[in-house]
Amino acid sequence: MPPITVLVADDEPMVREALTDMLNDHPDITVVAVASAVAEAVERAAALRPDVAILDVRMPGGGGAAAARGIRQRSPRTRILAYSAFDDSRASNEMLGAGAEAYLVKGAGARRILSTILQDGGNVA
């Protein structure tokens, strides 16, 4: 089975790098692109059609909800996971309404992030 492909979008370089390194250390996951803003995330998702996109809720260019809506339009089979430093029900509802299927808090830990990505082999049914 091919690895699950992932797009990581976060405006903080250290977060992008740490998340990318953690994901690439898993044998069943490959990070195929990173982005720091909404337009870049949507563009890369449209070009690469990753299995999963991890989107920071507060990104330049309209935020994670705008990125989720754009990715849904241009790469509808990509699973979207919201990723935030804040456990905020308003942000969670906004992201879920924009097409995210999970809301992960950045302090959730590697096991939680990996299990969410690996769920259903990374693919939308």
Buried (B, 14 or more C-beta within 10 A) or exposed (E): EEBBBBBBBBBBEEBBEBBBEBBBEBEBBBBBBBBBBBBBBBBBBBEBBBBBBBBBBBBEBBBBBBBBBBBBEBBEEBBBBBBBBEEBEEBBEBBBEBBBBBBBBBEBEEEEBBEBBBBEEBEEE
